[in-house]
Amino acid sequence: MARPSSRRSWRSFYDRLLKEREYQISFDREKYGAYSTYREIFIRIDRILKRYPQRFEPLPIGAGSGNEPIWAFRADNTVEATGPPTRFLVTALLHPIEFVGVEVLLALMERFTANMRLNPTLQNREVVFIPILNPDGYRRVEKDLAAGRSRFRRFNARGVDLNRNFGSFFSGRAPLRNALRFLYAPGPRPFSEPETASYRSFLLENRFDFALSLHSFGGRFLWPYAAKRERCRHDNWYRKTTRAMIDLQPRCGFRSRQLGRLYPFFRARGTEMDYLYEVFGTRALTIELFRRRASFLNPALWREPFVLFNPKEPEREAANLMDPLFHYLASNR
């Protein structure tokens, strides 16, 4: 049952979202694809809240670096269960330009809530969705699109890559920090940013067994460790699980690999995935959506960064991932 204070906070935020002009933004969907505006995302979520008031709960986490609130939503399918539930976490948009992750998360949220009472494989499950971990970043990108501008946005409002700002294997002195500042900006110290600090507090209060983090692009299922080549203790489980997910894709099968072994010299330090796995024992999986056909080295694509990272038809990407994502939620205990 939702806490009254959470409901009141949600209604206050939602009423402001509907009334204030700053949220009434539109952009060219013919050019960029059928993506939701910030306002439309929460309109979709509010419909779920009204349809399942006893089983779907808004949870305020904190605020971003531009003071936009960060929301989580708990889908509780444990009402008639005996024994502890299996707890899942699904997140998106650490990097603000990766809109397709939000669309896939919303599709999964809508399908899960609609099926949780009907599908016996989903019994005794609790799933927390965090659609936008970088809300101020999302709003900056949609303002770019509304103005017809093309901008590469990877950081929060303070210029930090949130997916390098977590505490596990953090490095503020990695060589890439000076060589590729436009790509690598971990921040001055772990959890220096309001987004990651709020997220850490939430994780300390809410432990999860499994996690999915949605990113773009590449068409890959990736698992820990990201910061080193050493194999994690659940490496065989990840291989088996991701192979089953790939087999369930109706088209455009993804690839799978430990992130720290993806390229010979590539290491990703301070990632969400490694933090969840190393600190909490959460079996965290990162999904790089959108296995694009055209080369990412094509100069025309880099002139339109949003198109580089997001397919024109996000609903097709969601359809290609629904069965694999449901398998992840239904088969793991």
C-alpha positions, 0 to 999 in steps of 0.5 A, spaced: 500 500 500 502 506 498 504 511 503 500 517 503 506 522 503 508 519 497 502 520 494 501 527 496 508 528 493 506 525 487 500 529 486 504 535 487 509 534 482 504 531 477 499 537 478 505 542 477 507 538 471 500 539 467 500 546 469 506 550 468 508 552 461 516 550 462 513 542 461 509 544 455 514 542 450 514 538 443 519 536 438 519 534 431 517 526 431 518 525 424 525 527 424 527 524 431 522 518 432 516 517 436 519 519 443 515 521 449 516 528 452 518 529 459 511 531 461 508 525 457 512 520 460 509 521 467 502 522 464 503 515 462 505 513 469 500 516 472 495 512 468 498 506 471 498 509 478 490 510 477 489 503 474 493 499 480 492 504 486 494 498 491 499 495 487 503 501 484 507 506 488 510 512 487 517 513 491 521 520 491 528 518 491 531 525 491 533 531 486 537 532 480 543 537 479 538 542 476 533 540 482 528 536 478 525 530 482 527 523 481 522 518 481 522 511 482 515 506 482 514 500 485 510 494 482 508 490 488 506 483 486 507 480 493 500 481 496 498 473 496 505 470 497 508 467 502 516 467 503 520 473 501 519 476 494 524 476 489 526 484 488 528 487 481 530 494 479 530 497 472 533 503 471 534 508 465 537 514 463 543 515 466 546 518 460 541 524 458 541 523 450 539 515 451 531 516 450 530 509 447 532 506 454 526 510 457 521 508 452 523 500 453 522 501 460 515 504 460 513 499 455 516 494 460 512 497 466 506 497 462 506 490 460 508 488 467 503 491 471 498 489 466 500 482 467 502 481 474 496 478 477 494 474 471 501 471 469 503 465 475 510 466 473 510 473 476 508 471 482 511 474 489 515 479 485 517 486 486 519 490 481 522 498 482 522 502 476 526 508 475 525 511 468 529 517 469 535 517 473 538 524 470 531 528 469 535 535 468 539 531 462 532 529 459 529 536 459 535 539 456 535 534 451 528 535 449 529 542 449 535 541 444 530 537 440 524 542 440 529 548 438 532 543 432 539 543 435 543 537 435 547 536 441 551 530 444 549 530 452 552 525 456 553 528 463 548 531 468 548 539 469 554 539 473 558 536 467 559 529 470 558 522 467 553 519 472 555 512 470 562 513 472 561 516 479 559 510 483 563 508 488 566 501 486 572 501 482 572 509 482 578 513 478 578 520 478 585 520 475 584 515 469 588 517 463 581 518 459 579 524 463 584 528 460 584 525 453 577 525 452 574 530 456 567 530 452 566 522 454 569 521 460 568 526 466 567 521 473 567 527 477 571 529 483 569 523 488 564 517 488 557 520 489 559 527 488 553 528 484 546 529 487 543 524 482 548 518 484 548 520 492 540 520 492 540 513 488 545 510 493 541 512 499 535 509 496 539 502 494 542 502 502 534 502 504 532 498 498 536 491 497 535 488 490 536 481 488 537 482 480 537 489 476 537 491 469 540 498 466 538 500 460 542 504 455 544 505 448 547 504 443 550 497 441 545 491 441 549 488 447 547 484 454 553 486 458 555 484 465 560 485 471 566 486 471 566 493 467 572 495 471 577 489 470 578 483 466 577 478 472 571 474 471 565 475 476 563 469 481 556 468 477 560 469 470 557 462 468 550 464 470 550 471 466 552 467 460 546 462 460 541 467 462 543 472 456 544 466 451 536 465 453 535 472 452 538 473 445 534 466 443 527 470 445 529 476 441 524 475 435 529 479 430 536 483 431 539 478 436 544 482 441 550 479 443 553 478 450 559 479 454 563 481 460 563 489 459 571 489 462 572 484 456 569 487 451 575 491 448 582 489 449 584 496 453 577 498 455 575 499 462 569 502 465 570 504 472 565 507 477 559 504 474 552 503 476 553 495 474 559 494 478 557 498 484 550 494 485 554 487 484 560 488 488 556 492 494 550 489 494 551 482 491 545 484 486 546 480 479 546 487 475 545 486 467 546 492 463 543 492 456 546 497 450 539 497 446 539 499 439 543 494 434 544 499 429 546 497 422 549 503 419 556 505 422 557 509 428 563 512 424 559 515 419 560 523 419 552 524 418 550 521 424 555 525 428 552 531 426 545 528 429 547 525 435 540 524 437 539 519 431 546 516 432 543 513 439 536 512 438 532 509 433 526 512 429 521 507 431 522 506 439 516 501 439 520 496 435 526 496 439 521 495 445 517 489 442 524 486 440 526 486 448 519 485 451 520 477 451 527 477 453 526 482 459 520 478 461 524 472 461 529 475 466 523 477 471 520 471 471 525 466 471 530 468 476 528 467 483 
